Each structure stands twice: as C-alpha cells, then as structure tokens.
Amino acid sequence: MTLTHFDAEGHAHMVDVSAKAETARTAVAEGAVVMAPETLALVLAGTAKKGDVLGVARLAGIMAAKQTSGLIPLCHPLAIDKVAVELTPDPALPGVRIEATVKTTGRTGVEMEALTAVSVAALTVYDMLKAAEKTMRIEGIRVVVKTGGKSDLMLRDKD
C-alpha cells in the first residue's frame, strides 16, 4: 500500500485530484460520549448549566465539517452540499450517540468532514457537561459509510 500524501522524496503534499471525475459523494461517521446516568439525566431534562447540550453540539458539528480543510493540513477545501448531525441520548450506553452525514459532488470524498463533525460534536457535549462529570469518555469515532469515487461503497458493520 502506498501513502498518497507523500511525494517520491517522502515529503508531505496535497494529493492532485484534478484528473479525477466529479461524482456524488457521501460519508457517514459515528461516535459516542459515554457518561454516568446522572449526567445523561441532565441532558434529557434540559437542565445542564450551559444550556441545550444537543442543540449546541449539533451546530458545532455542522460548523466543524465546513472548517475541516483549515484543521487538517492536507485536506482539500470542499463545497459541501449537506451536513446533518444527529445526537441521540442512549440510556443503555449511557450517553449520547452521534452520527454525521456529509454530502458533496466533487473529486474527493467527505470522510474527513464527517469524522470532524462527529469529533467536534462529541467535544462540545463533553465541554457542556464537564462541570457535572469530568470522567466522560469519547469513543468509537469511525466512518461507517462512504459512497462515490473509485471505491463507490464502503460499509462497516455497526457494533
């Protein structure tokens, strides 16, 4: 396997995608913030001191997806057509499950944008609840669906 972000001399570079065909591309990523049941109860009741945890985290994830190329040095800036971030309280976890879907039409995929959206949404959940619990865990961040481009479909089983 060759790493595409290195040239023949081993220097990091941005991959040239100019010869690639534009295709519809989608990526879905997921992750979770695991917390104590008492902390999740604050989210469910809407009584966290910093306010609407899920609403603010959703906006943070959307904003983050749009800023990915400014955060990850070799990512291409993309015209994103859609970003959707869903945060679902899960008492069985206990915690909040996060899923981000990003769509574009272009020459390169949106996996990094979906992963960034989930990561920043999870960090926002942590930030908004850290006064109640500092031992929360962010885990399981991964791409579960990727469509478009040469590899058209990649689907990982959800655990």
MOGISUL-V20994 format. One record per helix or strand of 3 or more residues. SS is the DSSP state (~ for helix, > for strand). FROM is the first residue (numbers start at 0). LEN is the number of residues. If there is no record, write none. Layout:
# MOGISUL-V20994
SS/FROM/LEN + SS/FROM/LEN
This chain:
# MOGISUL-V20994
>/22/12 + ~/36/9 + ~/52/14 + ~/67/4 + >/81/9 + >/94/12 + ~/110/19 + >/136/11 + >/152/3
